[in-house]
Amino acid sequence: MRYHNITKDDMLNGDGLRVVLWVAGCNHNCRGCHNPVTWDIRGGIPFDGAAKEELFAELEKPYVSGVTLSGGDPLHPDNRKEIGELIDEISERFPNKTIWLYTGYDWETICGLPLIRKVDVVVDGEFVEELKDANLHWKGSSNQRVIDVQPSLLRGEAVLHCS
């Protein structure tokens, strides 16, 4: 897996103060994407042990609410195995931190992935430039949903996160 950046003390990509991992690789190629530099799966730099320790050092801070996985798309087929392993490790080492995941895939397509079980919130759907709205909370276009994962898994349908 490759990544472009680790953003610290972020308040725009989920509840509270967060650390954001911007992974490389996206097949959606949404017109008007705010981060097209991350589309190339071979772009960025390797997510190695030093990068993981940088991410974990931020998660150890008591004022950090959790991690947000974005990009690119963390669920690009080439990222799924390593993202799943990373989610497992984060949820085990930092059980009181939340995990948010941004993806261009719809909830109905990804809800069966094993890695989803340890995620708290998924922001799903491709960005649609014609539906862009700067007043939306945590999403760029009105077709996207901010989904509360655990209740969604229990009910078998998308349950929106309200906050």
C-alpha positions in Angstrom: 0.0 0.0 0.0 1.1 3.5 -0.7 0.1 6.8 0.7 0.4 10.6 0.1 0.1 12.2 3.5 -0.7 11.8 7.2 -2.7 14.9 8.3 -2.6 15.6 12.0 -5.1 17.5 14.1 -7.7 17.4 11.3 -11.3 18.6 12.1 -12.8 18.3 8.6 -12.9 14.5 8.1 -14.9 13.1 10.9 -16.0 13.7 14.5 -13.5 15.5 16.8 -9.8 16.0 16.2 -8.5 13.3 14.0 -5.4 11.9 12.2 -6.1 11.2 8.4 -4.2 8.7 6.3 -4.5 9.7 2.6 -3.8 6.5 0.6 -2.9 6.1 -3.0 -5.2 4.5 -5.5 -8.7 5.2 -6.8 -10.5 3.8 -9.8 -13.6 6.1 -9.6 -11.9 9.2 -11.2 -14.7 11.5 -10.2 -14.9 14.7 -12.1 -14.2 17.6 -9.8 -12.4 15.4 -7.2 -10.6 17.5 -4.6 -7.6 15.1 -4.5 -6.9 13.6 -8.0 -3.2 13.4 -7.2 -4.1 10.3 -5.1 -5.7 8.3 -8.0 -2.5 6.5 -9.2 -2.1 3.3 -7.2 1.7 3.6 -7.8 1.8 7.2 -6.6 2.9 8.5 -3.2 5.3 6.6 -1.0 5.2 3.2 0.6 3.2 2.9 3.8 6.1 1.4 5.8 6.8 0.9 9.5 7.9 4.5 10.0 4.6 5.7 8.5 2.6 3.4 10.7 4.5 4.6 13.8 3.8 8.2 12.8 0.1 7.4 12.6 0.1 5.5 15.9 1.9 8.2 17.7 -0.9 10.6 16.8 -3.5 8.0 17.9 -1.8 7.7 21.3 -2.6 11.4 22.0 -5.6 11.5 24.4 -7.2 14.4 22.6 -7.2 12.7 19.2 -10.7 11.1 18.6 -9.5 8.6 16.0 -8.3 7.9 12.5 -9.9 8.7 9.1 -8.8 6.6 6.1 -9.2 8.5 2.9 -7.4 9.1 -0.3 -7.6 8.0 -3.1 -9.8 5.2 -2.0 -8.8 3.0 0.9 -11.0 0.3 -0.6 -9.3 0.3 -4.0 -8.9 -3.5 -4.6 -5.1 -3.3 -4.3 -5.5 -1.6 -0.8 -8.0 -3.8 0.8 -5.8 -6.4 2.4 -3.4 -3.9 4.0 -6.2 -1.5 5.0 -7.9 -4.5 6.6 -4.8 -5.4 8.5 -4.3 -1.7 9.5 -7.9 -1.5 10.8 -7.4 -4.7 12.8 -4.3 -3.3 14.4 -5.8 0.1 15.1 -8.9 -1.4 16.7 -6.9 -3.7 18.9 -4.3 -1.1 20.0 -6.7 1.9 20.3 -10.1 0.4 21.2 -11.4 3.8 22.3 -10.6 5.6 19.0 -13.0 5.8 16.2 -12.3 4.7 12.6 -13.8 6.6 9.7 -13.4 5.5 6.1 -14.1 7.4 2.9 -14.8 5.4 -0.2 -16.3 5.9 -3.6 -18.0 2.5 -3.4 -21.7 2.4 -2.2 -22.5 0.9 1.2 -24.4 -1.9 -0.4 -21.4 -3.0 -2.4 -18.9 -3.0 0.6 -21.0 -3.8 3.7 -20.0 -7.5 3.4 -16.3 -6.9 3.5 -14.8 -8.3 6.7 -12.8 -5.1 7.3 -16.0 -3.1 7.6 -17.0 -4.8 10.9 -14.3 -2.7 12.8 -15.1 0.6 11.2 -17.3 3.1 13.0 -18.4 5.4 10.1 -18.3 5.0 6.3 -18.7 8.0 4.0 -19.8 6.2 0.8 -20.4 7.0 -2.8 -18.6 8.7 -5.7 -18.3 12.5 -5.6 -20.8 13.9 -8.2 -19.8 17.5 -9.2 -23.3 18.4 -10.1 -24.4 17.5 -6.6 -21.6 19.4 -4.9 -22.7 21.4 -1.8 -20.2 23.2 0.4 -22.7 23.2 3.3 -22.8 19.4 3.7 -21.1 18.0 6.7 -18.3 15.5 6.1 -19.2 14.9 2.5 -18.8 16.7 -0.8 -21.9 15.9 -2.8 -25.5 15.2 -1.7 -25.6 11.6 -3.1 -22.9 10.6 -0.6 -24.0 9.2 2.8 -22.4 9.3 6.3 -23.2 5.8 7.5 -23.1 4.6 11.1 -21.6 1.2 10.5 -22.5 -0.9 13.5 -26.3 -0.1 13.5 -26.2 -0.6 9.7 -24.7 -4.1 10.1 -27.3 -5.0 12.7 -30.3 -3.8 10.6 -29.0 -4.9 7.3 -29.5 -1.5 5.8 -27.7 1.8 5.8 -28.3 3.8 9.0 -27.1 7.4 8.7 -24.7 8.8 11.3 -26.2 11.8 13.1 -24.0 14.2 14.9 
